[in-house]
Amino acid sequence: MQNRSRLAGTQYLFMMAVWIILGLLLGITGLNKYLNYYSSAMFAELQFLIPVVVLLILDRFEVMRGTRMKVIGIRTILWTLLFTLLILPVTYYLNMVSQLFVPNAVEANVEFFARITGQVIWGKPLWLNILYIAILPAVIEEYIFRGVLFQGLRNCGLFKTALITSLMFGLAHGNLNQFMYAFAVGMFFAYLVEASGSVYASMLAHTLINATTVVLFYLEKNLPENITSAVIEAESKTSSVQDLNLMFWIIGAAIAGACAVLAVIVLRTIARTSGREVVYQEARKGKDRIKGKEGRVFSVELLIGLMIPVVYIAIVMTMQLVKR
């Protein structure tokens, strides 16, 4: 059996290869025109999950031994909710920073499906949007990135594992906008899993972040007519993030930074609440890294897997610049 880190690299390479191949096939054949937003969301998650599960079966789920899948208690849940609220400003700030260079990927994706299918998802029931846009991606993506891949790379030490899995997670979104905040959030989620001892904690945090975005979009698109007019008038005065003044960015950075520090403090409380304070502190200090072959991070498979989305994002951004 190949070492765990190499297997994780192979899983990511397989996942990214399937993502590119199926994306090209859908585009060439025109089958994407027959997918609505929800079936497309389901398809996107399954094309990540199935390759990973196939390799897990071939490995007889050996790599999953020791995976952090314990049920979390009510106190850990409450602390996780607070932790999530604290990293929300970080997410939104990085989202806005990325929009200085590229459009909002979520809005662009929704508009794309509305254009080719004639369906506006914000007119659908809120629970349906939360199910497909918040819960489904959170559960599947956390199982893959903070479950399978996290466990596969865990011998490399907590920091390196968090860094690589966050890089994988960010690049898997396939665009610069989501990469910036997904990478940062991925780092927080990795430490949350280590502190709580369970991937269910990151699933909960991920769901809450996604659900918050869904609810905000839903409220904006379904406001009463008089409030909608006021919002449109306000947006006309600040047409994009490029128009925001320097003071806004400074205050936003200060708030995001303060919330990030508080989130790190809450992580320690989560570790203490979960009975993992000593384990967590040792992992943070790098005492958990295994030396030798099993402690290596990079492999050829991992490097190729990371290059696939990097090249894809670069090509897409180049095409967008040419169109302008």
C-alpha positions as CSV (number, residue, x, y, z in Angstrom):
1,M,0.0,0.0,0.0
2,Q,1.3,3.5,-0.9
3,N,1.9,5.9,1.9
4,R,-1.0,8.0,3.0
5,S,0.2,11.4,1.7
6,R,0.8,10.0,-1.8
7,L,-2.6,8.4,-1.8
8,A,-4.2,11.8,-0.9
9,G,-2.4,13.4,-3.8
10,T,-3.6,10.6,-6.1
11,Q,-7.2,11.1,-4.9
12,Y,-7.0,14.9,-5.5
13,L,-5.4,14.3,-9.0
14,F,-8.2,11.8,-9.9
15,M,-10.8,14.2,-8.6
16,M,-9.5,17.2,-10.6
17,A,-9.1,15.1,-13.7
18,V,-12.7,13.9,-13.5
19,W,-13.8,17.5,-12.9
20,I,-12.0,18.8,-16.0
21,I,-13.1,15.9,-18.3
22,L,-16.7,16.0,-17.3
23,G,-16.8,19.8,-17.6
24,L,-15.4,19.6,-21.1
25,L,-17.9,16.9,-22.1
26,L,-20.8,18.8,-20.8
27,G,-19.7,21.9,-22.7
28,I,-18.9,20.2,-25.9
29,T,-22.1,18.1,-26.0
30,G,-24.3,20.9,-24.8
31,L,-25.8,18.7,-22.1
32,N,-25.3,21.5,-19.5
33,K,-28.3,23.2,-21.1
34,Y,-30.5,20.4,-19.7
35,L,-29.3,20.8,-16.2
36,N,-31.1,23.2,-13.8
37,Y,-29.2,24.9,-11.0
38,Y,-30.0,22.2,-8.5
39,S,-29.1,19.2,-10.6
40,S,-25.9,21.0,-11.6
41,A,-25.1,21.5,-7.9
42,M,-25.7,17.9,-7.2
43,F,-23.6,16.8,-10.2
44,A,-20.7,19.1,-9.2
45,E,-20.5,17.6,-5.7
46,L,-20.8,14.0,-7.0
47,Q,-18.0,14.5,-9.5
48,F,-15.8,15.3,-6.6
49,L,-17.1,12.6,-4.2
50,I,-17.3,9.6,-6.5
51,P,-13.5,9.5,-7.6
52,V,-12.5,9.9,-3.9
53,V,-14.8,7.0,-2.8
54,V,-13.6,4.8,-5.7
55,L,-10.0,5.1,-4.5
56,L,-11.2,4.6,-0.9
57,I,-12.8,1.3,-1.9
58,L,-9.6,0.2,-3.7
59,D,-7.7,1.1,-0.6
60,R,-10.2,-0.8,1.5
61,F,-10.8,2.5,3.5
62,E,-7.4,1.9,5.1
63,V,-6.6,5.7,5.0
64,M,-9.8,6.5,6.9
65,R,-8.6,4.8,10.1
66,G,-8.4,7.4,12.8
67,T,-10.6,9.9,10.9
68,R,-12.1,12.4,13.2
69,M,-15.8,11.5,13.0
70,K,-17.0,11.5,16.6
71,V,-20.3,13.0,17.5
72,I,-19.9,16.5,19.0
73,G,-21.7,17.6,22.2
74,I,-24.0,20.6,22.7
75,R,-21.3,22.8,24.2
76,T,-19.0,22.1,21.3
77,I,-21.8,22.9,18.9
78,L,-22.5,26.2,20.6
79,W,-18.8,27.2,20.6
80,T,-18.6,26.2,16.9
81,L,-21.5,28.5,16.1
82,L,-19.7,31.4,17.8
83,F,-16.5,30.4,16.0
84,T,-18.4,30.5,12.6
85,L,-19.9,33.9,13.3
86,L,-16.4,35.2,14.0
87,I,-14.9,34.0,10.7
88,L,-17.9,35.3,8.6
89,P,-16.4,38.9,8.5
90,V,-13.1,37.3,7.3
91,T,-15.0,35.5,4.5
92,Y,-16.9,38.5,3.4
93,Y,-13.9,40.8,3.5
94,L,-11.8,38.5,1.3
95,N,-14.7,38.0,-1.0
96,M,-14.8,41.8,-1.5
97,V,-11.1,42.0,-2.0
98,S,-11.2,39.4,-4.7
99,Q,-13.9,41.3,-6.5
100,L,-11.4,44.1,-7.1
101,F,-10.0,41.8,-9.7
102,V,-12.7,39.3,-10.7
103,P,-16.5,39.2,-10.6
104,N,-18.5,37.5,-7.8
105,A,-18.5,33.8,-8.9
106,V,-21.7,32.8,-7.1
107,E,-23.7,35.6,-8.7
108,A,-22.2,34.9,-12.1
109,N,-23.1,31.2,-11.8
110,V,-26.6,31.9,-10.8
111,E,-27.0,34.4,-13.6
112,F,-25.6,31.9,-16.1
113,F,-28.1,29.3,-15.2
114,A,-30.9,31.9,-15.3
115,R,-29.8,32.8,-18.8
116,I,-29.6,29.3,-20.3
117,T,-32.6,27.8,-18.4
118,G,-34.8,30.7,-17.7
119,Q,-35.0,29.7,-14.0
120,V,-34.4,32.2,-11.2
121,I,-33.4,30.2,-8.1
122,W,-34.2,33.0,-5.7
123,G,-37.9,32.6,-6.6
124,K,-37.7,29.0,-5.4
125,P,-38.5,28.0,-1.7
126,L,-35.8,29.1,0.7
127,W,-35.5,25.5,2.2
128,L,-34.7,24.2,-1.3
129,N,-31.9,26.7,-1.8
130,I,-30.5,26.0,1.7
131,L,-30.5,22.2,1.0
132,Y,-28.7,22.4,-2.3
133,I,-26.5,25.4,-1.8
134,A,-25.7,25.3,1.9
135,I,-26.1,21.7,3.3
136,L,-25.2,19.5,0.3
137,P,-21.8,21.2,-0.5
138,A,-20.9,21.5,3.2
139,V,-21.4,17.8,4.0
140,I,-19.7,16.4,0.9
141,E,-16.8,18.9,0.7
142,E,-16.0,18.6,4.4
143,Y,-16.1,14.8,4.2
144,I,-13.6,15.0,1.3
145,F,-11.3,17.9,2.3
146,R,-11.4,17.8,6.1
147,G,-12.2,14.1,6.3
148,V,-10.5,11.9,3.7
149,L,-7.7,14.2,2.4
150,F,-7.1,15.7,5.9
151,Q,-6.6,12.2,7.3
152,G,-4.4,11.2,4.4
153,L,-2.0,14.1,4.9
154,R,-2.2,14.2,8.7
155,N,1.2,12.5,9.2
156,C,2.8,15.6,7.8
157,G,1.8,17.7,10.8
158,L,-1.2,19.9,11.5
159,F,0.0,23.1,9.9
160,K,1.2,21.5,6.6
161,T,-2.0,19.4,6.4
162,A,-4.2,22.5,7.0
163,L,-2.2,24.4,4.4
164,I,-2.3,21.8,1.7
165,T,-5.9,20.8,2.2
166,S,-7.0,24.4,2.2
167,L,-5.0,25.0,-1.1
168,M,-6.8,21.9,-2.5
169,F,-10.2,23.2,-1.3
170,G,-9.7,26.7,-2.6
171,L,-8.5,25.6,-6.1
172,A,-11.3,23.1,-6.4
173,H,-13.7,26.0,-6.7
174,G,-12.2,26.8,-10.0
175,N,-12.1,30.6,-9.8
176,L,-10.0,33.3,-8.1
177,N,-13.0,34.9,-6.3
178,Q,-13.9,31.8,-4.3
179,F,-10.3,30.6,-4.0
180,M,-9.3,33.6,-1.8
181,Y,-11.9,33.1,0.9
182,A,-12.2,29.3,0.6
183,F,-8.5,29.0,1.2
184,A,-8.7,31.1,4.4
185,V,-11.9,29.4,5.6
186,G,-10.3,26.0,4.9
187,M,-7.4,26.8,7.3
188,F,-9.9,27.7,10.0
189,F,-11.9,24.5,9.3
190,A,-8.8,22.3,9.5
191,Y,-7.9,23.7,12.9
192,L,-11.6,23.4,14.0
193,V,-11.5,19.7,13.1
194,E,-8.3,19.2,15.1
195,A,-9.6,21.1,18.1
196,S,-13.0,19.4,18.2
197,G,-11.8,16.0,17.1
198,S,-14.7,15.8,14.6
199,V,-15.3,16.7,11.0
200,Y,-19.0,17.2,12.0
201,A,-17.9,20.5,13.5
202,S,-16.5,21.8,10.2
203,M,-19.6,20.5,8.4
204,L,-21.7,22.6,10.8
205,A,-19.6,25.7,10.4
206,H,-19.5,25.3,6.6
207,T,-23.3,24.9,6.4
208,L,-23.8,28.0,8.5
209,I,-21.6,30.1,6.3
210,N,-23.3,28.9,3.2
211,A,-26.8,29.3,4.7
212,T,-26.0,32.9,5.7
213,T,-25.0,33.7,2.2
214,V,-28.2,32.0,0.8
215,V,-30.4,33.9,3.2
216,L,-28.8,37.3,2.5
217,F,-29.2,36.7,-1.3
218,Y,-32.8,35.5,-0.7
219,L,-33.7,38.6,1.3
220,E,-32.1,40.9,-1.2
221,K,-34.0,39.4,-4.1
222,N,-37.3,39.2,-2.2
223,L,-37.5,42.5,-0.4
224,P,-40.7,44.5,-0.4
225,E,-40.9,46.9,-3.3
226,N,-40.2,50.1,-1.3
227,I,-37.2,48.6,0.4
228,T,-36.0,47.2,-3.0
229,S,-36.1,50.7,-4.5
230,A,-34.0,52.0,-1.6
231,V,-31.4,49.3,-2.1
232,I,-31.2,49.9,-5.8
233,E,-30.7,53.6,-5.2
234,A,-27.9,52.9,-2.7
235,E,-26.3,50.4,-5.1
236,S,-26.4,53.0,-7.8
237,K,-24.3,55.3,-5.7
238,T,-21.7,52.6,-5.1
239,S,-21.9,50.5,-8.2
240,S,-19.1,48.1,-7.3
241,V,-16.4,47.3,-4.7
242,Q,-14.0,49.4,-6.7
243,D,-15.9,52.5,-5.7
244,L,-15.5,51.9,-2.0
245,N,-13.2,54.4,-0.3
246,L,-9.9,53.7,1.5
247,M,-11.5,54.1,5.0
248,F,-14.0,51.3,4.3
249,W,-11.1,48.9,3.5
250,I,-9.1,49.9,6.5
251,I,-12.1,49.5,8.9
252,G,-13.1,46.2,7.2
253,A,-9.6,44.8,7.5
254,A,-9.5,45.8,11.2
255,I,-12.8,44.1,11.9
256,A,-11.8,41.0,10.0
257,G,-8.5,40.8,11.7
258,A,-10.0,41.2,15.2
259,C,-12.6,38.5,14.5
260,A,-9.8,36.1,13.2
261,V,-7.9,36.6,16.5
262,L,-11.0,35.9,18.5
263,A,-11.8,32.8,16.4
264,V,-8.3,31.4,17.2
265,I,-9.0,32.0,20.9
266,V,-12.4,30.2,20.6
267,L,-10.6,27.3,18.9
268,R,-8.7,26.8,22.2
269,T,-11.9,26.8,24.1
270,I,-13.4,24.2,21.7
271,A,-10.3,22.0,22.2
272,R,-10.7,22.3,26.0
273,T,-14.5,21.6,25.8
274,S,-13.8,18.5,23.7
275,G,-11.2,17.2,26.0
276,R,-8.4,17.7,23.4
277,E,-6.5,20.7,24.8
278,V,-3.2,18.9,25.2
279,V,-3.5,17.1,21.8
280,Y,-4.4,20.3,20.1
281,Q,-1.6,22.3,21.7
282,E,1.0,19.7,20.7
283,A,-0.4,19.6,17.1
284,R,-0.2,23.4,16.9
285,K,3.5,23.2,18.0
286,G,4.3,20.7,15.3
287,K,4.9,17.8,17.7
288,D,2.5,15.5,15.8
289,R,4.5,15.3,12.6
290,I,5.9,11.9,11.6
291,K,9.5,12.0,10.3
292,G,10.6,10.1,7.2
293,K,8.6,8.9,4.2
294,E,5.3,8.9,5.9
295,G,5.7,12.5,6.9
296,R,6.3,13.8,3.5
297,V,3.8,16.3,2.1
298,F,4.4,16.5,-1.7
299,S,4.2,13.9,-4.3
300,V,4.1,14.0,-8.1
301,E,0.4,13.2,-8.1
302,L,-0.3,16.1,-5.7
303,L,1.7,18.6,-7.7
304,I,-0.1,17.6,-11.0
305,G,-3.5,17.7,-9.2
306,L,-2.8,21.2,-7.9
307,M,-1.6,22.4,-11.4
308,I,-4.9,21.3,-13.1
309,P,-7.1,23.9,-11.4
310,V,-4.3,26.5,-11.5
311,V,-4.0,26.2,-15.3
312,Y,-7.8,26.2,-15.6
313,I,-8.3,29.4,-13.5
314,A,-5.5,31.1,-15.5
315,I,-7.1,30.2,-18.8
316,V,-10.5,31.4,-17.7
317,M,-9.1,34.7,-16.4
318,T,-7.2,35.2,-19.7
319,M,-10.3,34.6,-21.7
320,Q,-12.3,37.1,-19.6
321,L,-9.6,39.7,-20.1
322,V,-9.6,39.2,-23.9
323,K,-13.4,39.6,-24.0
324,R,-13.0,43.0,-22.2
